[in-house]
Each structure stands twice: as structure tokens, then as C-alpha cells.
Amino acid sequence: MRVSAIIEARMGSTRFPGKVMQVIDGWPMLAIMIQRVMAAQMVDTVIVATPEGEENAPIWDFIKNAPPVRLVKGPENDVLSRVLKAGRETKTDVIVELTGDCPLIDPWIIDLCAGYYICGDWDFVGNCQPRTWPKGMDVRVFATETLARANREVAGHPREAYWREHVSPWMYERTDAAYLTRNLESPEDERVPDLNLSVDTPEDFRRVKDIVETLRPGNPIFLTKDILTYLARLPGYENLSGPSQVERVAGWLQ
């Protein structure tokens, strides 16, 4: 059984063009994410799935020099087809779907979600319906063949463009129980769903850059609890998830 982490990445972005290649600690943001994904024990292969447009050449050039990461090109807006193509071309059995705007992704969470999927009888396992971990720790796991089924079923649907842009919600957002799904929740001391650790804007990037450049030198694969411990010491984070969040994290430290 081949388990592949497929990272959806592109240069185009309305609010922050080229964000995945912005430099943090001397490396493109995408490289930081790839390193963290490769630390997951359940992942056999890391694949970057990009759009086919030439504006994505900086990503292509970087991946060519970053073995053993694989590169697959596909449609820009039909991300479902792009990820499905990546899964099929690499003979992947189980897809761990990730987005390139999550450079702080926690390899422990990847292993948790992938482990639950492989050991259970699920069509889909994820951790953000509802969200309990911070935004930017999103992991979605499903079989390549399950995605192929979704690809067939969304064809001609009134909201087909939405389902294709977002890849896997067809499996877990509907109410007809057509797919057997499992949502995993965070430990209590990591339950900060309102905290944004993804990168959508330059301000988000500055926050993530500070976290990486502070924690990475002494601990390259720092985890979510390490991030929360660091943030709890900074002013302005008192209300991440209610007034007691800093106290909870501080208490965990003791």
C-alpha cells in the first residue's frame, strides 16, 4: 500500500501571489512544509501537484532539484482532477491531501489521521469538520479510488465547480451519509480553532516566518504544542480561544 502526501501548490493567489516560494529561514516556504511532511512516519511519497500554467515554473524548478519529491501538473481550477491525476500517475493507494499554504503542518497529525484511516473502515478521515486544531493543521485522508468515485459523482452537479475546486468536501459535507467519514479532534491543550497558522496574506506570512525562525534552529520538526507554547509567551495572544488559553498552555508547561 502506497501512502502519498499530495500538496496542492500554485504561484497564483489573489491576496498573496507567489506565497509558496517566499523565503523563510533561507528556504522557500514550500520547502519548509515538505521537510515537515517527510517527517511523518505514515507517508511513503511526497507529491507536489501544481497547475499547468507557466507562471508555476518557479515551483517546477525547485521540485526538480528536490528529490525524492514528485511533481505532477494538472488543471488550475479543477483541483480534484489535479490531485486524482497525481494519485494515479504515482500509483498511490491512499492520498493524504494537504494544501501548500500550511507550512507549519504537524507530522504527528498527519500520522494520526493516516493511521486511523488505514486501521479503520473509513472512506474519509480528516480533522477539520469541525475544526479543533488551529487552521493550517488540516489533513484529509482517502483512497485514490474514493476520489475517482467523487470525480464521477460531481459531474453535472449544480455546484460542480465548488466540489472540483476544493477536492474532498464531496465526501464529508453532504448529509446523505454516502461516505463513511471520521473527524479527529485535537487534545485539549491544542484546541485553538480560531488561531490561524496558515498563510493567506502577507500578515499571515510574517506570523509564520517568526514562528519558524524562532523554533526551527533548535527543533526542525517542532509540533503544534511547541508553537502554542511559544505564542503563549507573546503579547496579543490572550484571546486565541477564550481568556483561559494562555493559562492552559502555561499550565501544560509546568
N, C-alpha and C positions, 0 to 999 in steps of 0.2 A: 504494500500500500504506500503510494507516494503522497505525502502531505506537502503542499506548496503554499507559501505565503505569497499572495499576489497583491502588490502595491500599485494602486491606481495613481498615476502621477502625470502632470502636464505642466507646460510652461504658462499656458493661458490662465488668467484669473482676473475677474473684474476688479476686485479690491486690492490685489497684491500680485501683479504679474511676475512670473519667474521665481516665486517664493521657494520652490523646492530646491533651487540651486543657490539660494542665499547662503553666505558663509557663516558658519558657527565653529568656533574653536579651530579654525583653519581648514574646515571641511564643508562641502555642500550639506545643507540641511538633510537632503535625501540620503547622503552617506551616513549621517548620524543615525537616521532611522534604520537603514539597512543593517548596520552593526548591531543594533538592539534586537532587531527581528532575528538575526542569525544566532543570537544567544538563546533563543527558545529551543528547548530540547526536542519538542514535537515536530519541528519544521525540518523537512528534508531539502527543500529547494526554495530559493527566493527569486521571485519574478517581478520585474517592473513592467507594467502594462501602460503604454503611452498612446496618445493619438498619433495618427499617421502624418499630420502636418509638419512641414519642415521647421516651423518655429520650435519644435521639440528637439531639434538636433543637439542642443547642449546636454540634454538628458541622455540621448543615444550615445554621444561621445564619451560621457562619463561611464556609462554601463559597459561599453566596450573595453574599458580599462579596469573593470572591477569584477574579474572572475571570482567566484563561480556564479555570480548573479546573471540571470537570464533576462533578455529584453524581448518583448512582444509588442508589435504595433497593431492598432485597431481603430475603429471609429471613435471620433471625439465625443459625440453626444450619446451614442448608443454604448454606454459603458458596460452594460450587461453582455453584449456581444463581444466587446473587447476582452472582458475577463473570461468569458467562455472560450474564446479563441486561445487565450493564454493557457487555460487549463488543458484544452485538447492537444495543443501543439507540444506541450511538455509531458503528456501522458500522466497528468495529475489525477489522482483519485479523490482527494479531499482538498478543498480550497479554504485557506484562511484569508478572508477578504479584509484588506487594510487600505486606508487612504493616505496619500503622500503628505497630507497636512498634519500628520500626527507623529512628529519626530520623537516624542517622549514615550512612545508606546512601550508598555511594560511587558517584557518577555514572559514573566510569570503569569500574567493574564492570558497571553497567547496560549501558553501550555495548559492553563486551566480550561479554557474554552475548547481547545482541540482535544484534550483528554476526555472531557465529558462527552464530546461528540463521538469519538472513537469507541469509548467504552459503553455507550448507550445505544438506544434505538431511535435516534432523532433524525429528522430531515434538516433541522437547523438548530444551531446553538449560538447564542450571542450574549451580549452583556449590556445592551442599551435600550431595552424595551420592558420596563422603564429603566432609565439611566440611574445608576447609583455611584459608579466611579466618575471621576472628572471627565469632561469632554476632552477627547484626544486619546482616550484609552479604549476606543471602540474596536471590538473584534467580532467578526461574524464567520461562522464555520458551516460548511455544507459540502455535499458531494458535487463533483463536476456534472454528474448525470442529473442531479436535482436542479442545478442551474439550467441544464439543457431542457428539462421539463418546464421550468419557468419561462424560458425563452419561447417555447411553443405556445404556452398558455397566454402570454401577454399580447401575442399577435392579434391585432384588430381591436384590442380593448380601448374604450374611450380615453383612458389615462395611460395609454401605451408609452408615450414619451416620458412620463414620470417614472414608470417602472423601469424603463431601459436606462434612464439617467442614473438611477440610484441602486441598480443591480439586484439587491436581495430583499427589499421590503415586500415584494410579492409573496414571499414565503411567510412573513411574520406580521404584517399589518392587517391582513384580512381577518374577518371574523367567522369564516365558514369552516375553520379547522381542517382545511385541505392539506396542511402540512403540520407535522408533529414538531413543535418547537420547544426550546428550553431557554429561559433567560437566567443568567447567573448574576447574583448580587455581590457587591463588594463587602469585605469585612467592615465592621462598624467604624474603625479608625481610618478608613479610606473612603468613607461615604460622603463625598463632596460633589454632588452632581451639578452644582451651579458654577464650579470652578472650570474655567476654560484653559486647557493646556494644549489645544490645537492651534494652528496658525492660519488665520483667515485675513488678517490685516497686519500692517507694519507694527502696530502696538502689540499684537499677539506675538509677533516675531521677537520683539525686544524682550518680552517676558520670558519666552522660551530660551532665547540666547543667554540671558542672565542665569537661568537655572542650569543649562548645560555647562556654561563656562565656570560656574561655581562648583558643581558636583562632579563633573566628569573627570577632572585631573586625578582625583583620589579614588574614584569609583566609577569606571567607564560604563558599567551596566547598572546604574542606580535604579531603584524601583520607585513605585508610586509613594510608598511610605517615606522614602528618603526626600522626595520632592515636598511632601506635606510638612515634614519636619523642618525643612529649610524655610518654607514660606511662612510657617507659624511664627518664626522669629522676626519677620519683617513687618513694618507698619503698613496698615491698609488692608490686611487680610483677616481682620477680626470677624467679618460677616460673610465668610465664604459659604457657610451652610448653617446659618444661625449663630447667635452670640457665643455659643459654647465650643465652637470648632477649635479655636486655638487652645483652649483648656484641655480638650480631648487629646489633641496631638501632643501637647506638653506632658500630659499625664502618661501617654504611651512611652515617652522618652525616659521617664523615671524608673 
